[in-house]
Amino acid sequence: MNAPAPLSCPRCSAPVEGPGLQSCPRCQRRFALYVGAALDPSLSVSPIGPKLQVKSPGLFLMRYGVLDERGIAEGNLDPIIGRLPIDTQGVAWHDIASIAVHRAPAWADLIVAMLIPLPIALGLGVLAIEAPFAAVFAAIFAAFAGLLIWRGHGVQACRARIIGRYRTIDVRFDRPFWRRQQFHDELVRRAGGSPGPMP
Ligand SMILES: [Zn+2]
């Protein structure tokens, strides 16, 4: 896979003219693009700040993202207690060429909704024609499916594509939701930029 250009859309990699909050000319995805010190040496990184960790559900394992003095990193958490990082890759603050923040459907939630509660709700709905009490359970499962779909498609996952000198990483920062804004602002600030609104 070719590395995407620092000034490009985080979804389709179409080249864009410069940083800022914008919509991709090709795929219409809205995103905020920031330049880092590896692209603009006049920026001064400020790595100091509290260590911030966020999580998001992957298909099989919880994924995590972390900001610390060294840079930004992401990886999977162990499957047993879901707290210990089992793999990590990161980009150091002064190696960041660009940061692109965007939102994307949370596919894991959507897939779970399609596979489990939705078919159960439909099955119970059919059963309710013969046995009316089944309608209560059908409604419960339908509500659960609706919640997952709302979470996956309505709220959407917050993602940041970090293009570094040596590698590109994709960090999701969904949970806890009250840390999203702080994670976003600290990421941009420590990389030397001034945070604008989240897309
Ligand atoms: Zn695009």
Boltz pocket constraint, residues with backbone or C-beta under 6 A from the ligand:
constraints:
  - pocket:
      binder: B
      contacts: [[A, 9], [A, 10], [A, 11], [A, 12], [A, 13], [A, 14], [A, 24], [A, 25], [A, 26], [A, 27], [A, 28], [A, 29]]
      max_distance: 6.0
